[in-house]
Amino acid sequence: MRHTLEGSMLILAVGSAVAIAAKRIGVPYNVALVLVGLGLVLFGVLPPSPLDPELILVGVLPVLVFEGALFANLDHLREARNPILTLAIPGVAISLVGTALVATWVLDLPFAVALVLGALLAITDTVSVLLAFRAVRVPQRLAAIMEGESLFNDGTALVLVATAAAIASGGTADAVTVSRSLSIAIIGGALFGVIFGALGAAALRATPDHLTAVLVTIVTVFGASLIAEEVHTSPVIAVVIVGLVLGRAARRSLPPSRVLALHGFWETIGFALNVFVFLLVGMQIDAATLWEEAPSILLALAALHAGRALAVYGGFGALRVAMRERLPVRWQHVMVAGNIKGSLSMAAVLAIPDSVPFKQRLVVIVFGVTFVTLVTQALPFARVLRWLGVVEHGADPAVATARARLVAARRGQAELDALHDAGLVSRRAHAEKRARLQRELLEAERTLRAAEIEGDDVHVETAVLDAQRAALIDAVRRGVLEGDAAEAQLAAIDERILRLREQEHHEA
C-alpha cells in the first residue's frame, strides 16, 4: 500500500507540474501530459505503470462522468435535446458500425473485436473541446450540443463497449440476446440514476453545511455506480442521471456558498483524475510496440473519422428530413473535427476483460489514436474554430487591451503601496512609479469611456468579489470580525459570484 501510494503521489506531482506549465504557456494540459508521460517512459525516467482495470472502472469513470453532469445546464440541454439525442443514440451506433466495418477491412480484425474498437473510439473527450471553447467564444447552442452529446454519448458508448466485449469474449450472440442486454443496461442504469438522484437530492436539501453536502454527493455517486454494476445495468448512465438531478437540486435548493463548495470539490477531484489518467496514458505502451502498430493506428484513425463523418452528416441529414431541424453545416464540421479521444477511451480500453481477444493490440491502437488526435486535433482546435467561422467576436481589441491595462495598473499600485508601507521602496521611487501607473490607469479609463463600456465586466467583478470574500474570511479567522456579523455579507457575495459564473457559462 505504501509503495502504491508513493508511486501515485509521484505521478500526481509530475502531472501537476506539467499541468501548471502547460496552462502558463497556453498549451492544452491533456496534450502536454500525454507527451510528457510518453517521454518519461521513452527516456527511462519512470517505468511503465499499468493501470488496474478495476480501479479505472470503479474509481475513475464515475467521477469523470459525474463531474461533467453536475456542471451541465439542464435548460440548455433540453433546448438542444434533438441534436444531442441524434448524436448520442443513432449517432453512436452509426459511428460504431461504420468504424467496425472499416477496421475489419483494413486491420484484419475479427468483426466482434472490431466492434469493441468501434465502441471505444465512439467515446468523445470534452476536455480538449471545452478548453478550446474557453479560449474562443462559440454559439451557446453549439457548446450545449457538444457538452450534452458527450454526457449521453459516453453512457451509450460505454454500454456498447461492455456488450461488444462480452460478445468478443464469448464468441457469438444472437440479436435478441444483445438487444435484451442493451435494454437492461440502458433502462436499468437510467432507473437507478433516477432513484439514487431523488434520494441524493432529498438528502442534499437536508444538509446543514457544505461538508455534509459534499459527503452526500460522494455516497450517492459511488452508491449508484457500485449497485448498478452489481446488478449488471450501466453504472455510467446511472451516474450521468444522478449528476444531472443533483446539480439541478443543488442550484435550486442550496445556499450559493454550498453550491460553490460542491462545484469546487468535484472540479478539483475531476482535474486531479484527468491529470493522473492523462499522464498514465503516456506511460502504458512500449515504444517498440507503438512503432510496430503505427500503420494500424493510422488506419484506425481513418476508420474513426469515416465513422464519425457518417454519424454526424448522416444523422443530421435524417434529423432535417424527419423533424425539419437544421444545423449549420459549419457546426457539423466542428463536431467532426472535435472528435478527439482522451482519458475515457483509455480508461475504457484498460477496463475491458483480459479474455477479449487482441486486447493488448486494442490498447496500443486506442492509445495511438488518442495520442495522435490530441496532438493533431486538440492543439490547433481553437484555430480550426476560427477558420470555420463559428467564433463569436467579443470586445474590440483596443477595449480588451484597455481593460487589461486597467487591471494591471490597479494591481501594480496596490503592490507598490504595500512595498512602500513595508519600507522596501523609498518615498521618491514610490511617487515616481505610482505616477507612471496612474497615467496608464487614466489612459485605460479614457479608452473605456470613449467606447462607453464599463470596466467592471464579469471577470473583473468576479475577481473583486473573490477578494472581498477572502478578506471577510480572513478577518473572521483573525478574530477581527464575529462569524455571525460576516455570515450575511458572505452569503450575499456567494450569491452574486454564483450568478456571475452562471452568466459566464451561458455566454461561453
Salt bridges, closest charged atoms under 4 A:
GLU6 OE2 - ARG2 NE 3.11
ASP75 OD1 - ARG78 NH1 3.13
ASP75 OD1 - ARG248 NH1 3.95
GLU149 OE2 - ARG308 NH1 2.74
GLU293 OE2 - ARG361 NE 3.39
GLU325 OE2 - ARG141 NH2 2.51
ASP354 OD1 - LYS359 NZ 2.92
GLU415 OE1 - ARG411 NH2 3.93
ASP417 OD1 - HIS430 NE2 2.81
ASP417 OD1 - ARG434 NE 2.97
ASP421 OD1 - HIS420 ND1 3.77
GLU432 OE2 - ARG428 NE 3.34
GLU440 OE2 - ARG436 NH1 3.43
GLU443 OE1 - ARG405 NH2 3.02
GLU445 OE2 - ARG410 NH2 3.20
ASP457 OD2 - ARG403 NH1 3.46
GLU461 OE2 - ARG496 NE 2.97
ASP474 OD2 - ARG478 NH1 3.18
ASP494 OD1 - ARG469 NE 2.41
GLU495 OE2 - ARG499 NH1 3.36
GLU504 OE2 - HIS459 ND1 3.55
